[in-house]
């Protein structure tokens, strides 16, 4: 029993192993760490500190922190250790060194009078974190400026985020959307298709686009919806992303163009049919010698007048479409306007 009790004592364990366990633990930490006195002289350093600064941990002892870290003859401007003399609390800053980004943190050691007697100096490599943060910021900027409305929800379909385009589409800001079901603006008769699509995506199906409708400000909008899973760092589904495109203008344009083609066809069908029949009749009469060439020319000139009128009618229709309030594509509008 006594042997067990001795094994529980750190001092006893050090005596039995013949090693300085405190230093072993110190060296096991991957972040470079050293302890310094109030003047910034290094009193103890771990192996990682030596590796980062290009010398053994033992060779760092007795050197000034600013000398080995910055290669300067005194504390640098904004040094967190110097700031801690006043704040008496943890101070830190980001440092670019050896082509990497590091977070330098100072934890001051205070004496009985609460004066700084030294500090624990920790250097953490944050290059990967910084790269990911920059990537996230870049992606966030892309999403925020995207013309596609993007909505993020929890697994239960309640909104947690939305970009500016989504706010414009739905008519409320991100704060006002928090916690609202994403199907809040979906007509009752279309909600089942949304819920079914969400369930399929959560279940592992690849996200697919489908067309649906939402009601905003009393107006029914036609939209295209893409749904996909959002995975967390474990690869587990943590949320759902909705990419929504407003098709209303496109659908109105399509209907306007269909109406144009239909009306143009009706305007041309009967007159062109009559002109065609008259040309066939004149050709037969001329071939049979029933009329002279001059008489045939006179008749065809009349039919040309009819064709000119058809062309004017279509031009009037083109201008009417180009000047209408209908949301037809600008390229078509310019075509109809003869630009």
Backbone torsions as a table, in degrees:
resi	resn	phi	psi	omega
1	UNK	NA	-39.6	178.6
2	UNK	-62.7	-38.9	179.6
3	UNK	-62.5	-38.2	178.9
4	UNK	-65.5	-42.8	179.0
5	UNK	-62.3	-39.9	178.5
6	UNK	-64.1	-35.3	179.8
7	UNK	-67.2	-22.1	179.8
8	UNK	-82.2	-12.4	-179.7
9	UNK	-87.7	128.4	179.6
10	UNK	-60.5	-41.4	179.7
11	UNK	-63.1	-40.9	179.6
12	UNK	-64.6	-39.5	179.7
13	UNK	-65.3	-40.3	178.3
14	UNK	-63.9	-40.1	179.5
15	UNK	-65.3	-40.8	-178.4
16	UNK	-69.2	-35.9	-177.3
17	UNK	-88.3	-21.2	-178.3
18	UNK	73.0	20.1	-178.2
19	UNK	-125.8	156.5	175.3
20	UNK	-86.0	96.9	-175.2
21	UNK	-65.5	-31.1	179.0
22	UNK	-60.3	-44.0	179.0
23	UNK	-68.6	-34.2	178.2
24	UNK	-63.3	-44.3	178.2
25	UNK	-65.0	-42.9	178.5
26	UNK	-56.2	-46.1	-178.0
27	UNK	-73.8	-22.6	-179.4
28	UNK	-73.8	-18.7	179.6
29	UNK	-74.2	129.0	-175.4
30	UNK	-75.0	-27.5	177.8
31	UNK	-75.2	136.5	175.2
32	UNK	-62.1	127.8	-179.0
33	UNK	-136.9	138.4	166.9
34	UNK	-143.9	157.1	178.7
35	UNK	-106.7	134.0	-177.3
36	UNK	-129.7	158.6	178.6
37	UNK	-88.4	-174.2	-175.3
38	UNK	-63.4	-22.3	179.8
39	UNK	-89.0	-5.9	-178.8
40	UNK	91.8	9.5	178.2
41	UNK	-80.0	130.4	-178.4
42	UNK	-73.6	127.0	-179.8
43	UNK	-101.3	-29.5	-179.7
44	UNK	-157.9	143.1	-178.5
45	UNK	-140.4	152.2	176.6
46	UNK	-95.0	174.1	-174.5
47	UNK	-63.1	-37.2	-178.9
48	UNK	-63.7	-34.7	178.0
49	UNK	-64.4	-43.2	178.1
50	UNK	-62.9	-42.9	-179.0
51	UNK	-62.5	-41.2	-179.2
52	UNK	-66.9	-40.0	-173.3
53	UNK	-94.6	6.6	171.0
54	UNK	76.4	27.3	176.3
55	UNK	-154.4	169.7	-179.7
56	UNK	-71.1	158.2	178.4
57	UNK	-60.0	-37.2	-179.3
58	UNK	-65.0	-33.7	-177.7
59	UNK	-72.7	-15.8	178.1
60	UNK	-79.2	-26.7	-176.7
61	UNK	-62.8	132.5	179.8
62	UNK	91.1	-7.8	178.5
63	UNK	-95.3	154.5	176.1
64	UNK	-75.0	141.9	-178.4
65	UNK	-59.5	-43.1	-178.4
66	UNK	-66.6	-28.1	180.0
67	UNK	-69.0	-45.6	-175.1
68	UNK	-83.2	-28.1	-177.9
69	UNK	-87.8	-46.4	-174.0
70	UNK	-107.2	-15.1	-177.3
71	UNK	70.5	29.5	-179.8
72	UNK	-110.9	170.2	-178.1
73	UNK	-95.0	-1.2	179.0
74	UNK	-159.2	176.6	179.7
75	UNK	-62.3	137.3	-179.8
76	UNK	-74.0	162.7	177.8
77	UNK	-64.3	133.4	179.9
78	UNK	77.9	14.3	-178.6
79	UNK	-55.7	126.9	-178.9
80	UNK	-62.6	-29.1	178.2
81	UNK	-66.3	-42.8	178.2
82	UNK	-64.9	-40.9	178.5
83	UNK	-62.8	-33.9	-178.7
84	UNK	-67.6	-21.1	177.6
85	UNK	-60.7	-33.0	-179.4
86	UNK	-91.8	-44.7	-174.9
87	UNK	-76.3	-28.3	-176.8
88	UNK	60.3	28.2	179.7
89	UNK	-143.5	176.7	-178.8
90	UNK	-60.4	136.9	175.7
91	UNK	-132.4	150.9	-179.4
92	UNK	-154.8	165.9	174.7
93	UNK	-160.0	167.3	-178.4
94	UNK	-102.6	135.3	-175.1
95	UNK	-128.4	134.7	174.0
96	UNK	-97.8	120.3	-174.9
97	UNK	-151.3	137.3	179.3
98	UNK	53.8	40.9	178.0
99	UNK	63.5	22.8	178.4
100	UNK	-135.6	159.1	175.8
101	UNK	-100.4	134.6	-179.8
102	UNK	-128.9	147.1	172.0
103	UNK	-102.9	114.5	-178.5
104	UNK	-97.1	121.0	-177.2
105	UNK	-120.5	134.1	178.6
106	UNK	-116.2	122.6	172.4
107	UNK	-109.0	106.8	-176.6
108	UNK	-68.1	144.8	174.5
109	UNK	-102.4	118.9	-174.3
110	UNK	-101.3	143.0	177.3
111	UNK	-88.0	-171.3	-176.4
112	UNK	-62.4	-26.7	179.6
113	UNK	-91.1	7.0	-179.2
114	UNK	66.7	25.0	171.7
115	UNK	-92.2	153.5	-179.8
116	UNK	-74.3	116.8	179.5
117	UNK	-100.7	-10.4	-178.7
118	UNK	168.4	-162.4	-178.9
119	UNK	-164.2	156.1	168.7
120	UNK	-97.7	123.6	-172.9
121	UNK	-109.9	114.6	-176.3
122	UNK	-118.4	132.8	178.7
123	UNK	-118.9	117.4	-176.5
124	UNK	-114.9	128.1	178.1
125	UNK	-74.0	114.5	-178.1
126	UNK	-115.5	19.5	-176.9
127	UNK	-58.6	-45.7	-177.9
128	UNK	-68.4	-40.6	178.0
129	UNK	-62.8	-42.7	179.6
130	UNK	-64.2	-40.8	179.3
131	UNK	-63.0	-43.6	179.7
132	UNK	-65.7	-41.1	178.6
133	UNK	-62.5	-41.6	179.2
134	UNK	-65.8	-39.9	178.1
135	UNK	-64.1	-43.4	178.7
136	UNK	-63.0	-40.7	179.0
137	UNK	-64.1	-40.0	179.1
138	UNK	-64.7	-45.6	179.7
139	UNK	-65.5	-39.0	179.0
140	UNK	-62.1	-39.6	178.7
141	UNK	-64.9	-40.4	178.4
142	UNK	-63.0	-46.6	-179.0
143	UNK	-64.0	-39.9	-176.0
144	UNK	-68.8	-33.0	-178.4
145	UNK	-94.7	-0.3	-179.6
146	UNK	-66.8	141.5	176.4
147	UNK	-76.3	-16.4	176.2
148	UNK	-76.9	132.5	176.8
149	UNK	-74.5	123.1	-176.6
150	UNK	-121.3	125.7	-177.8
151	UNK	-125.9	131.0	175.6
152	UNK	-107.0	136.3	180.0
153	UNK	-131.3	163.4	169.8
154	UNK	-75.2	177.3	-177.4
155	UNK	-64.4	-25.0	179.6
156	UNK	-84.0	5.0	176.7
157	UNK	85.5	8.1	178.7
158	UNK	-87.0	135.2	-173.2
159	UNK	-67.7	133.0	175.1
160	UNK	-117.3	-21.5	179.5
161	UNK	-159.8	156.8	174.9
162	UNK	-158.2	145.0	-179.1
163	UNK	-85.3	178.4	-174.9
164	UNK	-61.4	-38.5	-179.9
165	UNK	-64.0	-38.2	178.4
166	UNK	-66.8	-38.8	179.0
167	UNK	-62.7	-40.3	178.3
168	UNK	-67.5	-39.9	-177.8
169	UNK	-66.2	-45.9	-175.2
170	UNK	-86.6	-17.6	176.4
171	UNK	83.4	15.3	173.3
172	UNK	-143.8	154.8	-175.8
173	UNK	-80.8	174.3	-175.6
174	UNK	-61.8	-39.1	-179.6
175	UNK	-64.7	-41.2	179.6
176	UNK	-70.8	-20.2	-179.5
177	UNK	-87.2	-18.4	-175.4
178	UNK	-53.9	125.1	175.6
179	UNK	86.2	-10.0	179.3
180	UNK	-78.4	142.6	175.2
181	UNK	-63.0	139.8	-179.4
182	UNK	-64.5	-20.4	-179.8
183	UNK	-90.6	10.7	-177.3
184	UNK	-56.2	-36.8	-176.2
185	UNK	-98.8	4.2	-179.4
186	UNK	-83.8	131.3	177.5
187	UNK	-56.7	146.6	-175.8
188	UNK	-53.6	-39.2	-175.9
189	UNK	-73.0	-9.3	179.3
190	UNK	-108.5	-5.6	-174.8
191	UNK	-65.9	-33.5	-179.1
192	UNK	-61.1	-39.1	-179.5
193	UNK	-67.2	-35.2	176.3
194	UNK	-65.7	-50.1	-178.3
195	UNK	-62.1	-37.9	178.2
196	UNK	-66.6	-42.2	179.3
197	UNK	-64.6	-41.5	178.7
198	UNK	-62.4	-44.6	-179.7
199	UNK	-62.0	-40.2	179.7
200	UNK	-64.9	-42.0	-178.7
201	UNK	-66.5	-44.9	178.1
202	UNK	-61.6	-34.1	-179.7
203	UNK	-73.9	-8.4	175.5
204	UNK	120.4	-6.9	179.3
205	UNK	-69.2	146.9	176.3
206	UNK	-65.6	141.2	-179.6
207	UNK	-63.1	133.5	179.1
208	UNK	-127.6	149.6	177.9
209	UNK	-83.7	145.7	172.6
210	UNK	-143.5	158.3	-179.9
211	UNK	-98.6	140.6	-177.7
212	UNK	-152.4	-161.0	-179.1
213	UNK	-141.9	153.6	169.5
214	UNK	-134.4	160.3	178.5
215	UNK	-116.4	117.6	-178.8
216	UNK	-127.7	122.2	-179.9
217	UNK	58.7	33.5	179.8
218	UNK	81.5	-4.9	179.7
219	UNK	-101.6	134.1	179.0
220	UNK	-89.1	120.1	-178.2
221	UNK	-107.4	137.8	175.1
222	UNK	-89.4	130.6	-174.3
223	UNK	-136.0	161.4	170.7
224	UNK	-113.4	132.5	-174.7
225	UNK	-122.4	130.1	172.0
226	UNK	-115.4	129.5	-178.0
227	UNK	-118.5	135.4	176.8
228	UNK	-145.4	157.5	179.1
229	UNK	-80.3	150.8	172.9
230	UNK	-113.4	118.5	-176.7
231	UNK	-97.2	142.3	175.5
232	UNK	-86.5	-173.2	-175.6
233	UNK	-65.2	-15.6	177.8
234	UNK	-89.2	-5.8	-175.9
235	UNK	83.7	13.6	-179.4
236	UNK	-98.4	143.0	179.6
237	UNK	-63.8	118.8	-178.4
238	UNK	-113.6	-10.0	-179.5
239	UNK	-175.2	-173.3	-177.0
240	UNK	-134.1	140.8	177.6
241	UNK	-113.9	133.7	178.4
242	UNK	-117.4	126.3	174.5
243	UNK	-112.2	115.9	-170.5
244	UNK	-119.0	129.2	179.0
245	UNK	-118.5	127.6	179.9
246	UNK	-76.2	116.6	-178.7
247	UNK	-97.7	0.2	-171.2
248	UNK	-57.0	-49.5	-178.8
249	UNK	-62.9	-40.9	179.6
250	UNK	-63.0	-43.7	-178.9
251	UNK	-66.9	-38.9	177.5
252	UNK	-63.8	-40.4	178.4
253	UNK	-63.0	-42.6	179.9
254	UNK	-62.4	-42.6	179.9
255	UNK	-66.8	-37.5	178.4
256	UNK	-64.5	-40.0	-179.3
257	UNK	-70.8	-36.9	176.3
258	UNK	-63.2	-42.2	178.7
259	UNK	-62.8	-39.3	179.0
260	UNK	-62.5	-49.6	-178.3
261	UNK	-60.9	-39.9	-179.8
262	UNK	-63.6	-47.2	-178.7
263	UNK	-66.7	-40.0	178.7
264	UNK	-62.1	-40.1	179.3
265	UNK	-63.8	-41.3	179.6
266	UNK	-66.6	-38.4	-179.7
267	UNK	-66.3	-29.3	-175.5
268	UNK	-95.1	-27.2	-168.9
269	UNK	-59.0	-55.7	-176.0
270	UNK	-68.8	-49.8	-179.9
271	UNK	-60.6	-42.4	-179.3
272	UNK	-67.2	-35.0	176.9
273	UNK	-62.7	-42.3	179.8
274	UNK	-65.8	-42.7	178.4
275	UNK	-61.9	-42.5	-179.5
276	UNK	-62.3	-43.2	179.4
277	UNK	-64.4	-39.3	-179.3
278	UNK	-67.4	-39.5	177.6
279	UNK	-63.8	-41.4	178.1
280	UNK	-62.5	-40.7	-179.2
281	UNK	-65.3	-45.1	-179.3
282	UNK	-64.0	-40.6	179.1
283	UNK	-60.5	-42.5	-179.7
284	UNK	-66.6	-42.4	179.1
285	UNK	-63.9	-40.9	-179.5
286	UNK	-66.1	-40.2	179.6
287	UNK	-66.4	-32.1	-178.9
288	UNK	-88.1	0.9	178.6
289	UNK	77.0	11.8	-178.1
290	UNK	-74.6	-24.7	177.1
291	UNK	-133.7	159.3	178.4
292	UNK	-87.6	163.1	176.5
293	UNK	-57.1	-37.7	-180.0
294	UNK	-64.5	-38.3	178.1
295	UNK	-66.3	-37.5	179.2
296	UNK	-64.7	-41.0	179.4
297	UNK	-62.7	-43.0	-179.2
298	UNK	-61.2	-42.7	179.5
299	UNK	-65.6	-42.1	-178.9
300	UNK	-66.6	-30.9	176.6
301	UNK	-63.8	-36.9	176.7
302	UNK	-63.0	-42.8	-179.9
303	UNK	-66.9	-33.7	176.2
304	UNK	-62.9	-37.8	176.9
305	UNK	-60.1	-40.7	177.6
306	UNK	-62.5	-41.4	179.2
307	UNK	-65.0	-39.2	178.5
308	UNK	-62.3	-38.0	179.5
309	UNK	-66.7	-38.7	177.3
310	UNK	-61.2	-43.3	179.3
311	UNK	-62.5	-39.7	179.0
312	UNK	-66.3	-38.4	178.5
313	UNK	-62.0	-42.7	179.5
314	UNK	-67.6	-36.3	178.2
315	UNK	-65.0	-39.9	176.6
316	UNK	-61.8	-41.3	178.5
317	UNK	-64.3	-41.3	178.5
318	UNK	-58.7	-46.3	-178.8
319	UNK	-65.3	-37.4	179.3
320	UNK	-63.2	-41.0	178.5
321	UNK	-67.5	-43.8	-178.1
322	UNK	-63.1	-33.4	-177.0
323	UNK	-95.3	2.7	-177.3
324	UNK	-77.2	167.5	176.9
325	UNK	-84.6	-3.1	179.9
326	UNK	-61.3	142.1	-175.5
327	UNK	-86.7	67.8	177.1
328	UNK	-87.3	155.1	179.3
329	UNK	-56.7	143.4	-176.1
330	UNK	-59.8	-35.9	179.8
331	UNK	-62.8	-39.5	177.9
332	UNK	-68.8	-38.8	-179.4
333	UNK	-60.5	-43.2	179.0
334	UNK	-65.2	-36.5	178.5
335	UNK	-63.7	-46.5	-179.2
336	UNK	-65.4	-31.5	-179.4
337	UNK	-80.4	-6.8	179.4
338	UNK	75.3	24.8	-179.7
339	UNK	-83.8	NA	NA
